[in-house]
Amino acid sequence: MIRTATPDDVPVIHALIRELAEYERALEEARATQEQLHAALFGPDAVAHALIAEEPAKPAADGAGDGSSEGEGEGAGSDSDSGAGTVVGFALWFRNFSTWTGTPGLYLEDLYVRPQARGGGHGKALLAALAAVCVERGYERFEWAVLDWNEKALGVYRSIGARPQDEWTVQRLSGPALAELAALAHAR
């Protein structure tokens, strides 16, 4: 099941971001705090949105209530107080704008499904939900970046019709280089 994230999901979104960063071999770069995520997703000047992928709660078996349910409880990855199910993934996105089409677009910043839930259709369901956002809102583009070594993800993206933009490369300015360039604006 895919649902819109709520403020109560911030701790699990934070945990999923850290898991994603570890998977991408860049855990030390994942510095966002829960407070920053809450402000970005739900604050008065929210700049991003998130969807949550959940597996439904398993129905209680005979003898339910004996406290011995396997796979439940602390450390099992439920990460949700809603009782609706177990959080297994998320997608975090924001709106961008194309000067060529004259329309907004959707940029997918992060998509992650926990390893034990991969192959269950959660990633594709998150992508489909985001495609629906695009169509419903008149966004003409849905874009994201993927690490070139992530062959499984690339295979999923090809299967849904996504195509690489090989003629473009991503550029990033951060840290001291960003500060140095900004200082030039004040030097004039």
Residue pairs with C-beta under 8 A, 6 or more apart in sequence:
1 53
1 54
1 55
1 56
1 84
1 85
2 51
2 52
2 53
2 54
2 125
2 126
2 129
3 51
3 52
3 54
3 84
4 49
4 50
4 51
4 52
5 13
5 41
5 49
5 50
5 51
5 52
5 90
7 38
7 41
7 42
8 80
8 81
8 82
9 50
9 52
9 80
9 87
9 90
10 34
10 37
10 38
10 41
10 42
11 34
11 79
12 52
12 79
12 80
12 87
12 90
13 37
13 41
13 50
13 52
13 90
13 92
14 32
14 33
14 34
14 37
15 79
16 87
16 89
16 90
16 112
16 114
17 30
17 32
17 37
17 92
17 110
17 112
18 27
18 30
19 112
19 114
20 30
20 110
20 112
21 27
21 29
21 30
23 112
24 147
39 45
39 46
40 46
40 47
40 48
41 48
41 49
41 50
41 92
47 94
48 92
48 93
48 94
48 109
49 92
49 93
49 94
50 90
50 91
50 92
50 93
51 90
51 91
51 93
51 126
51 129
51 130
52 87
52 89
52 90
53 87
53 88
53 89
53 90
53 91
53 113
53 117
53 122
53 123
53 125
53 126
54 80
54 84
54 85
54 86
54 87
54 88
55 85
55 86
55 88
55 117
55 120
55 122
56 84
56 85
57 83
57 84
57 85
57 86
58 71
60 69
61 69
72 78
76 86
77 86
77 87
77 88
77 114
77 116
78 86
78 87
79 86
79 87
80 86
80 87
88 113
88 114
88 116
88 117
88 120
88 122
89 111
89 112
89 113
89 114
89 117
89 122
89 123
89 126
90 110
90 111
90 112
90 126
91 108
91 110
91 111
91 126
91 127
91 129
91 130
92 108
92 109
92 110
92 111
93 106
93 107
93 108
93 109
93 130
93 133
94 106
94 107
94 109
95 104
95 105
95 106
95 107
95 139
96 104
96 105
96 106
96 107
96 141
96 143
97 103
97 104
97 105
98 104
98 105
98 140
98 141
101 140
101 141
103 138
103 139
103 140
103 141
104 137
104 138
104 139
105 134
105 139
105 140
105 141
105 142
105 143
106 130
106 133
106 134
106 139
106 141
106 142
106 143
107 143
107 144
108 130
108 142
108 143
108 144
109 144
111 123
111 126
111 127
111 144
113 120
113 122
113 123
113 126
118 152
123 153
123 156
124 156
124 160
127 156
127 160
130 142
131 142
133 139
134 140
134 141
134 142
143 165
145 170
146 153
146 154
146 157
147 153
148 154
173 181
